[in-house]
């Protein structure tokens, strides 16, 4: 039912009930991290971006070439970190995004359950959303080694270079995990 001991996962299941506007849920979702939190806790010499800012800058530049809708999901714990990720993202979009009409910033409009149930492409640096994605039968795109990295390399896409990453974001790929044995749910 989505309730656990991990506070961030409990926050991610909550839909913003005060937001009455109806939005079509984009099929492409980028799960943001807290920008102030460093990705250097994991040593990964094979990742293509050094930090979250570089990752999002490059991602925005790629998405600008896309005609598809994209959702940027704000991390549920930003307030506890004292960060305004929405403002940071808007600044990055203004600087690097020329046609950001195809980008929606989500701050609890959609629950993670709705997102994973309806998405075709999930992107995260190395967040726990990659586990939820796999559990829902969808191969996520990850940037850095993460929990599932050592379990089965066929459960996710990890680009080896910037060209691979751009292709994963813009070209048709098979993101569904068809094998019931491979799904965690």
N, C-alpha and C positions, 0 to 999 in steps of 0.2 A: 504493500500500500504506500510505499515511499517514505516511511518514517524509520529513522535509524538513530544511532548514537552520534553520527557525524553531523554537526550543526550546519555546515555548508550544504550538504545534500538535502537536509530538511528545508533550508531556505530556498533552494533551487526548485523544489516541487510546488511552491506557492505561486499562484497566479495573482496578479494585481487586480483585485476585485473592484477597485475604485476607477479603473480605466475602462470606460464603456465603449470606446471606439473599437470598431471591428476592423481588424487587419488580416489580410491573407498571409498566412504563415509562409515565408519564403522556404524553398526546398534546400537552400545552401546556408549553413550556419557556421559562424566563427565564434567559438567560445573564448572570450577574453580572459586574461589573467589579471591580477592586480599589478599594475605597472610598477609600483614601488617594491614589489617582491621580486627578488633577483632569481633568474633561472640558473644561477651558477652553483646551486646546491648539488646539481647532478653533473658529473663530468661526462661529457659526450663530445668527443673530438670529431664526430661525423655529422653534427647538426649544421644546418646551412645558415642559421641566423644566430648572432651572438646574444641577443636579448629580445624582449618583448617589443620594444619600440621599433627595432629594425624589422622584425617579423611583420608587424602591423603596417608599417610604411610600405613594404614591398607588396603585401597582400592587397592594400588599397590600390596601388598602382596596377596590379593585375586585374582586380575586380572592375576597375574603370573600363577595361576592354570588353567586359562581359555585358550581355544584354539580359542576363538573369538577375532576379532579385536575390539579395543577400541580407541575412540578419546577423548583426553583431550583438551577441548576448553578453551583457555586463555581468561580471562575477558577483555572486550573491553576497560576498563579504566586504565589498568596497567600503561601506560605511564604518565597519569596525577598524579598517586600516586608515580611515581619515582621508580617503582618496575620492576624487570626483572623476571617475573613469569616463563618464559620459562627456565631460568637458574636454578631457585629454583627447578622446577619440574624435570629437567634433573639431578640435584644433588640427589634428592630423588629417582629417578629411578635407578641411579647408585648405590645407597646405598641399596635399598630394592627390586629392580627389577632385577631378574636374567635373565629372557627371554623377555625383553621388546620389542621384535620384533612385538608383537601384540598390541603395543601402538603407536599411532600417536599423536603428539602434533600439535594442530591447532592454528595458529595465523592469523585469517582472511582468510583462504583458502576457508572456507565454510561459507555461511550466515546462520544465525539461521533459516531462512525459510527453506532452504535446509535440515538442520539437523532435524528439527521437522517433515518435510514431509516424511523423509526416515528412521527415527530411530525406533527401537523397545524398547529401554531402555534408559531413561534419569535419570541422577543422579545429585543432587545438594545438598549442605548443607541446604540452605534455600533461594536461589536466585530467582529472578523474572523469571528465566527460567522455574520454576515449573508451573507458570501461563500459559506461552506460550505452554508448553507441554500439559496441560489439555485442553487448547483452541483448540489444534490440535488433541484431542481425545486420548491422551496417558497419562497413569498414571505415574507420576514421582516418583522416590525414593527420599525422603527428610530425612535429619538428624535431623533438628531442626524445631520447630514450625515456620510457615510462614503464608503468607497472606491467603492461602486457608485452613489452619488448622481448623479454626472454622466454615467454610462453610459446608463442607461435607467430612467426613473422608474416604468415598469410592472413592474419586477422586485422591488419592495418596497412596503410601506405606511409612510408617514411621516405620523402624525396632525398635523393643523393646530391642534387644540385638545384640551382635556381630554375633551370629549364624544366626539370622534372616537376618542380613545385607548380610552375605556371601551367604546365599541361594538366596536372591533377585538378587545378582550379577552373580551367577553361574547356577542357576536352571531355568527351564522354568516356567514362570509366565504369567498370563494374564495381559498385560499392556494396551491393547486397551480398550477405553471407548466406549462401543457399543451403549449406550443410547443417542439419539440425544438430549434429554432433559438435560443430564449431561454435554454435550459439551458446551463450551462457544461460539464457532463459528458456 
